[in-house]
Amino acid sequence: MIRSKFVAVVSLVLLVLVTGCNNADQADEDLAPTPTIVRKKAKKPKAATPTATAEASPGKAKTATAPANTAAAKKPKAATPAKANASAGANAKQTLTKLNGYLPAAVKALQANDVDKAKQYAKSFSDNWQQKIIQNRVKTESQASYNKIAAGVTQVNNLMKPATPNNARAIEALESLSQAVSEYTKS
């Protein structure tokens, strides 16, 4: 009788253990995978890069460029004012040099009677010019250049507003603006 009780108890214990093992395996299958930490990519600055794609790139084949200012993200925090002003002026000049590519492309588009494309190029230049950091850097370095460029942008925007702009006047304004930007970037 002791034997039968022992066998019954052992059988019961084995049954519980086997059932418990099966439940543990099943519980592992029902669990969601362990979450992993995914780091977000650092946002790239919205610096104007007219050579990003062939559509937005006047006069260039499909080329991708690096962000306009990757060095700015790695700049030391405590820079002297003289160094900061020198790099700010150079940075604005680099940006405006790139942006200036939109203006001749807008002229070519107007000469080909592609008003929509010309408006797109003029708007791209204007939108990037509207960034306060660019305007402030130009204004700090040369008030006269700032006034010329700002007046040129306003004139181009006003001439490009109508559905069918006066091509001759718009071309003249675009060329004048391009000249003002070139004078500033070469100084």
C-alpha positions in Angstrom: 0.0 0.0 0.0 2.8 2.3 0.7 4.2 1.5 -2.7 1.0 2.4 -4.4 0.7 5.7 -2.5 4.3 6.4 -3.4 3.7 5.7 -7.0 0.6 7.8 -7.0 2.3 10.8 -5.3 5.3 10.5 -7.7 3.0 10.3 -10.7 1.1 13.3 -9.5 4.3 15.3 -8.9 5.6 14.3 -12.4 2.3 15.3 -14.0 2.5 18.7 -12.3 6.1 19.2 -13.3 5.5 18.2 -16.9 2.5 20.4 -17.2 4.4 23.3 -15.6 7.2 22.9 -18.1 4.8 22.9 -21.0 3.1 26.0 -19.6 6.5 27.8 -19.3 7.3 27.0 -22.9 4.0 28.3 -24.0 4.3 31.4 -21.9 7.6 32.3 -23.6 5.9 32.0 -27.0 3.1 34.4 -26.0 5.5 37.2 -24.8 6.4 40.0 -27.1 10.0 40.2 -28.1 12.2 42.2 -25.8 12.1 45.9 -26.8 15.4 47.3 -28.1 16.5 50.9 -27.8 16.5 52.7 -31.1 18.3 56.0 -31.1 16.8 58.7 -33.3 19.0 60.2 -36.0 20.1 63.7 -35.4 18.0 66.2 -37.4 20.0 67.8 -40.1 19.9 71.5 -40.3 17.6 73.1 -42.8 20.4 74.8 -44.6 19.7 75.5 -48.2 21.3 73.0 -50.5 20.1 73.6 -54.0 22.1 70.6 -55.3 20.1 68.0 -53.3 18.3 66.6 -56.3 18.2 67.1 -60.0 14.7 68.6 -59.7 15.8 71.2 -57.2 19.3 71.6 -58.7 19.6 74.1 -61.4 22.1 73.1 -64.0 23.6 70.1 -62.3 23.1 66.3 -62.7 21.7 64.2 -59.9 24.1 64.7 -57.1 23.6 64.5 -53.4 25.6 66.8 -51.1 26.5 66.6 -47.5 24.7 68.8 -45.1 25.7 72.4 -45.7 27.3 72.8 -42.2 28.3 69.6 -40.5 31.1 71.4 -38.8 28.7 73.7 -37.0 27.3 70.8 -35.0 30.8 69.9 -33.7 31.8 73.5 -33.0 33.2 74.1 -29.5 30.7 75.8 -27.2 33.0 78.5 -26.0 34.3 80.4 -29.1 35.7 83.8 -29.0 33.4 86.5 -30.5 36.0 87.3 -33.2 36.2 83.7 -34.3 32.4 83.3 -34.2 31.8 86.4 -36.3 34.4 85.2 -38.9 32.9 81.8 -39.2 29.4 83.2 -39.3 30.3 85.5 -42.2 32.0 82.7 -44.1 29.0 80.4 -43.5 26.5 82.9 -44.8 28.7 83.4 -47.9 28.8 79.7 -48.5 25.1 79.4 -48.1 24.4 82.3 -50.4 26.8 81.0 -53.0 24.8 77.8 -53.1 21.5 79.6 -53.1 22.7 81.8 -56.0 22.3 78.8 -58.3 18.6 79.2 -58.1 18.6 82.7 -59.7 20.2 81.8 -63.1 18.0 78.7 -63.3 15.0 80.9 -62.8 16.2 83.2 -65.6 16.6 80.2 -67.9 13.2 79.0 -67.1 11.6 82.4 -67.8 13.5 82.5 -71.1 12.0 79.1 -72.0 8.5 80.4 -70.9 8.4 77.9 -68.0 6.8 80.3 -65.5 6.0 77.6 -62.9 9.6 76.4 -62.8 10.9 80.0 -62.6 8.5 80.7 -59.7 9.7 77.6 -57.9 13.3 78.6 -58.2 12.6 82.2 -57.1 10.5 80.9 -54.2 13.3 78.5 -53.1 15.8 81.3 -53.0 13.4 83.6 -51.1 12.4 80.9 -48.6 16.0 80.2 -47.7 16.8 83.9 -47.6 14.0 84.4 -45.1 15.9 82.4 -42.5 16.8 84.9 -39.9 20.3 83.5 -39.3 21.3 84.1 -42.9 19.9 87.6 -42.9 21.5 88.5 -39.6 24.9 87.3 -40.7 24.8 89.3 -43.9 23.5 92.4 -42.0 26.2 92.1 -39.4 29.0 91.8 -42.0 27.7 94.3 -44.6 24.6 96.5 -44.1 24.8 97.7 -47.8 24.9 94.2 -49.2 22.0 93.2 -46.9 19.9 96.2 -48.2 20.7 95.3 -51.8 19.8 91.6 -51.4 16.7 92.2 -49.3 15.4 94.8 -51.8 16.2 92.4 -54.7 14.3 89.5 -53.0 11.3 91.8 -52.4 11.3 93.0 -56.0 11.6 89.5 -57.5 8.8 88.2 -55.2 6.5 91.1 -56.3 7.3 90.5 -60.0 6.8 86.7 -59.8 3.4 87.0 -58.0 1.1 87.4 -61.0 0.0 84.3 -62.9 1.9 85.6 -66.0 4.7 87.8 -64.9 6.4 90.3 -67.1 9.3 88.1 -68.2 11.7 90.9 -69.2 11.3 92.8 -65.9 11.5 89.6 -63.9 14.7 88.5 -65.7 16.2 91.9 -65.1 15.3 91.7 -61.3 16.7 88.1 -61.0 19.9 89.1 -62.7 20.3 92.1 -60.5 19.7 90.0 -57.4 22.2 87.4 -58.5 24.7 90.2 -59.1 24.1 91.6 -55.5 24.6 88.1 -54.0 27.8 87.5 -56.1 29.2 90.8 -54.9 28.5 89.9 -51.3 29.9 86.4 -51.5 33.1 87.6 -53.3 33.8 90.4 -50.7 
